[in-house]
């Protein structure tokens, strides 16, 4: 079951709001961390209905999206991979094309609870400096401090061949452009052909590979438009461990010096007491 109930009035309001923008909307409006949005996008000519995109990082969306991914990639530990990225401080972001289930009826509008079926899902990870002013395009630096990493994209068997995956990818790339973020894909060797057909190329630089390609059986691909990474933002995971180890060693050295200084102070006090005792015995 990959359905999630959203109030009918909420969907209607979103449809009307998004239709006001016409066909000139470039990409989605990102949801704050832990929340989600439903937006309607104009369809390509061969489709009858507009795309309904559910995106964000809310628990219901993550749960439904992960369910579809687990069904399509049953031999991959998706949740384990996700946990590894979370340990590195990356934020999840899901995009899903959904369809409303159920037929219209004569009940009052507030009593209608149509369900949204997930037909296509993309899981991304936001890495870098997204916490400060996260949804703007202020960054004019020649070095990039934001990264979007795609690690899974799939369409349910019943809805393949309709261009859903390409639509989500197009939305994400346009979003990355507005956010001045580099866009990457962590891909298995079998899927590299697909991603290269979407203009991605092999990433050969050291920093992004060390930071983002944390699995032995994957390749890191990038868009040719990616900017060089800022070394202060794109830090390999091992560097964090080494920095912590160095800090611990420095702390241990300081503690040793303090202990030695304390011991020397205690010895001086004992010597003073001994001298006083000798003087008293001579009187």
C-alpha positions as CSV (number, residue, x, y, z in Angstrom):
1,X,0.0,0.0,0.0
2,X,1.6,3.2,-1.2
3,X,-1.1,5.7,-0.5
4,X,-1.3,8.8,1.6
5,X,-4.4,10.7,2.4
6,X,-4.5,14.5,1.8
7,X,-7.6,16.6,2.2
8,X,-9.4,17.2,-1.1
9,X,-9.7,21.0,-0.4
10,X,-6.0,21.2,0.0
11,X,-5.3,19.6,-3.4
12,X,-7.9,21.9,-5.1
13,X,-6.3,25.0,-3.6
14,X,-2.8,23.9,-4.7
15,X,-4.1,23.2,-8.2
16,X,-5.6,26.7,-8.5
17,X,-2.6,28.3,-7.1
18,X,-0.2,26.6,-9.4
19,X,-2.3,27.1,-12.5
20,X,-2.0,30.8,-11.9
21,X,1.7,30.6,-12.9
22,X,0.9,29.0,-16.2
23,X,3.6,27.1,-18.1
24,X,6.4,29.4,-17.0
25,X,7.2,27.8,-13.7
26,X,10.8,26.6,-13.7
27,X,10.9,24.3,-10.7
28,X,9.4,23.4,-7.4
29,X,9.1,25.5,-4.2
30,X,11.1,23.5,-1.6
31,X,9.5,22.4,1.6
32,X,11.2,23.2,4.9
33,X,13.0,20.4,6.7
34,X,10.5,17.8,8.0
35,X,7.6,19.1,5.9
36,X,6.2,18.4,2.4
37,X,4.4,20.1,-0.4
38,X,2.1,19.0,-3.3
39,X,2.5,21.0,-6.5
40,X,1.0,20.7,-10.0
41,X,3.2,21.0,-13.1
42,X,2.2,21.4,-16.7
43,X,2.4,18.1,-18.6
44,X,4.2,17.2,-21.8
45,X,2.0,17.0,-24.9
46,X,1.6,13.2,-24.9
47,X,0.1,13.2,-21.4
48,X,-3.6,13.8,-20.6
49,X,-3.1,15.1,-17.1
50,X,-0.7,17.5,-15.4
51,X,2.0,16.1,-13.1
52,X,1.2,16.1,-9.4
53,X,4.5,16.2,-7.5
54,X,4.7,15.5,-3.8
55,X,8.1,16.5,-2.4
56,X,9.9,17.3,0.9
57,X,11.2,15.3,3.9
58,X,8.1,14.6,6.0
59,X,7.8,11.2,7.6
60,X,4.8,10.1,5.5
61,X,6.6,11.0,2.3
62,X,9.8,9.3,3.3
63,X,7.9,6.2,4.4
64,X,5.9,5.9,1.2
65,X,8.9,6.7,-1.0
66,X,11.1,4.2,0.8
67,X,8.4,1.5,0.4
68,X,8.5,1.9,-3.4
69,X,12.3,1.9,-3.5
70,X,12.4,-1.2,-1.4
71,X,10.1,-3.0,-3.8
72,X,12.1,-2.0,-6.8
73,X,15.5,-2.5,-5.3
74,X,15.0,-5.6,-3.1
75,X,18.7,-6.6,-3.1
76,X,19.9,-3.2,-1.8
77,X,20.0,-2.1,1.8
78,X,18.4,1.2,1.1
79,X,17.7,2.1,4.8
80,X,21.3,1.2,5.7
81,X,22.7,3.4,2.9
82,X,20.5,6.2,4.1
83,X,21.7,5.8,7.7
84,X,25.3,6.1,6.5
85,X,24.6,9.4,4.7
86,X,22.7,10.7,7.7
87,X,25.8,10.1,9.9
88,X,27.6,12.4,7.5
89,X,25.1,15.2,8.2
90,X,23.3,15.0,4.8
91,X,19.6,15.9,4.7
92,X,17.1,13.7,2.8
93,X,14.8,15.1,0.2
94,X,12.2,13.1,-1.7
95,X,10.3,13.9,-4.9
96,X,7.4,11.7,-6.0
97,X,4.9,11.8,-8.9
98,X,1.6,10.8,-7.4
99,X,-1.9,10.3,-8.7
100,X,-5.2,10.8,-7.0
101,X,-7.2,7.6,-6.4
102,X,-11.0,7.4,-6.1
103,X,-13.8,8.8,-8.1
104,X,-15.8,12.0,-7.4
105,X,-19.0,11.6,-5.5
106,X,-21.9,13.7,-4.1
107,X,-20.6,14.0,-0.6
108,X,-19.6,17.3,0.9
109,X,-16.2,18.5,-0.1
110,X,-14.7,18.3,3.4
111,X,-15.7,14.6,3.7
112,X,-13.9,13.6,0.5
113,X,-10.5,12.1,1.3
114,X,-8.8,11.0,-2.0
115,X,-5.6,9.0,-1.7
116,X,-2.4,9.7,-3.6
117,X,-0.6,6.7,-5.2
118,X,3.2,7.0,-5.6
119,X,4.0,6.2,-9.2
120,X,7.6,7.4,-9.4
121,X,10.1,8.4,-6.7
122,X,13.5,10.1,-6.5
123,X,15.6,10.1,-3.3
124,X,18.1,12.9,-3.0
125,X,20.5,14.1,-0.3
126,X,21.3,17.7,0.4
127,X,24.9,18.2,1.5
128,X,26.8,21.3,2.4
129,X,25.6,24.7,3.7
130,X,21.8,24.4,3.5
131,X,21.0,25.4,7.0
132,X,21.7,29.2,6.7
133,X,19.3,30.8,4.3
134,X,18.6,27.4,2.8
135,X,16.2,28.3,0.0
136,X,17.8,31.1,-1.9
137,X,20.4,31.7,-4.6
138,X,22.7,34.2,-2.9
139,X,25.9,32.2,-3.5
140,X,28.0,33.9,-6.2
141,X,31.3,32.3,-5.2
142,X,33.3,30.5,-7.9
143,X,33.5,27.6,-5.4
144,X,30.4,25.6,-4.6
145,X,29.3,25.0,-1.0
146,X,26.0,23.1,-1.8
147,X,25.6,19.7,-3.3
148,X,22.5,17.6,-4.3
149,X,23.2,13.9,-4.6
150,X,20.7,11.6,-6.3
151,X,21.1,8.0,-5.1
152,X,17.8,6.4,-6.2
153,X,15.2,7.0,-9.0
154,X,12.6,4.5,-10.0
155,X,9.1,4.2,-11.5
156,X,6.6,1.6,-10.6
157,X,6.2,-1.1,-13.2
158,X,2.6,0.0,-14.1
159,X,3.7,3.5,-14.9
160,X,7.0,3.1,-16.8
161,X,7.4,4.5,-20.3
162,X,5.5,7.8,-19.5
163,X,8.5,10.0,-18.8
164,X,7.9,10.4,-15.1
165,X,11.6,9.8,-14.1
166,X,12.8,12.3,-16.7
167,X,10.3,14.9,-15.4
168,X,11.5,14.5,-11.8
169,X,15.1,14.7,-12.9
170,X,14.4,17.9,-15.0
171,X,12.7,19.5,-12.0
172,X,15.7,18.7,-9.7
173,X,18.3,20.0,-12.1
174,X,16.5,23.3,-12.5
175,X,16.2,23.5,-8.7
176,X,19.9,22.9,-8.3
177,X,20.6,25.7,-10.8
178,X,18.4,28.2,-8.9
179,X,20.1,27.2,-5.7
180,X,23.7,27.4,-7.1
181,X,24.2,23.8,-6.0
182,X,26.3,21.1,-7.7
183,X,24.3,18.1,-8.9
184,X,25.7,14.5,-8.5
185,X,24.5,10.9,-9.0
186,X,25.8,7.9,-7.1
187,X,25.3,5.2,-9.6
188,X,26.0,1.5,-10.0
189,X,27.9,0.5,-13.1
190,X,24.7,-0.9,-14.7
191,X,22.9,2.4,-14.4
192,X,25.7,4.6,-15.6
193,X,24.6,4.3,-19.2
194,X,21.2,5.8,-18.3
195,X,22.6,8.7,-16.3
196,X,25.2,9.5,-19.1
197,X,22.3,9.6,-21.5
198,X,21.0,12.5,-19.3
199,X,24.2,14.4,-19.7
200,X,26.0,13.3,-16.5
201,X,29.7,12.5,-16.8
202,X,32.2,10.7,-14.6
203,X,33.5,12.8,-11.6
204,X,37.3,12.5,-11.4
205,X,38.1,15.1,-8.8
206,X,39.4,13.8,-5.4
207,X,37.3,15.9,-2.9
208,X,33.8,15.0,-4.2
209,X,34.7,11.4,-4.7
210,X,36.0,11.1,-1.1
211,X,33.1,12.9,0.3
212,X,30.2,11.5,-1.7
213,X,31.1,8.1,-3.1
214,X,31.2,6.1,0.1
215,X,30.4,2.7,-1.5
216,X,32.8,0.4,-3.2
217,X,30.4,-0.7,-6.0
218,X,29.3,2.8,-7.2
219,X,30.6,5.6,-9.4
220,X,30.1,9.3,-8.8
221,X,28.7,11.2,-11.8
222,X,28.2,14.9,-12.2
223,X,26.8,17.5,-14.5
224,X,29.4,19.3,-16.7
225,X,28.1,22.6,-15.3
226,X,29.2,21.8,-11.7
227,X,31.5,24.3,-10.1
228,X,34.7,23.4,-8.3
229,X,34.0,22.3,-4.7
230,X,34.9,24.5,-1.7
231,X,37.4,22.5,0.3
232,X,36.1,24.0,3.6
233,X,32.6,22.6,2.8
234,X,33.3,19.4,0.9
235,X,35.3,17.5,3.6
236,X,35.9,13.7,3.3
237,X,34.4,11.8,6.2
238,X,37.8,10.4,7.3
239,X,39.0,14.0,7.7
240,X,36.4,14.5,10.4
241,X,37.7,11.4,12.3
242,X,41.3,12.4,11.9
243,X,40.5,15.9,13.2
244,X,38.8,14.4,16.2
245,X,41.7,12.1,16.8
246,X,44.2,15.0,16.6
247,X,42.0,17.0,19.0
248,X,41.9,14.1,21.4
249,X,45.7,13.7,21.2
250,X,46.3,17.4,21.8
251,X,43.9,17.3,24.7
252,X,45.8,14.3,26.1
253,X,49.1,16.1,25.8
254,X,47.7,19.1,27.5
255,X,46.4,17.0,30.4
256,X,49.8,15.3,30.7
257,X,51.5,18.6,30.9
258,X,49.0,19.8,33.5
259,X,49.5,16.6,35.5
260,X,53.3,17.0,35.4
261,X,53.0,20.6,36.5
262,X,50.7,19.6,39.3
263,X,53.1,16.9,40.4
264,X,56.0,19.3,40.4
265,X,54.0,21.7,42.5
266,X,53.2,19.0,45.0
267,X,56.9,18.0,45.2
268,X,57.9,21.6,45.9
269,X,55.3,21.8,48.7
270,X,56.6,18.6,50.2
271,X,60.2,19.9,50.0
272,X,59.2,23.1,51.8
273,X,57.6,21.1,54.6
274,X,60.6,18.9,54.9
275,X,62.9,21.9,55.2
276,X,60.8,23.5,57.9
277,X,60.7,20.2,59.8
278,X,64.5,20.0,59.7
279,X,64.9,23.6,60.9
280,X,62.5,22.9,63.9
281,X,64.5,19.8,64.9
282,X,67.8,21.8,65.0
283,X,66.4,24.4,67.4
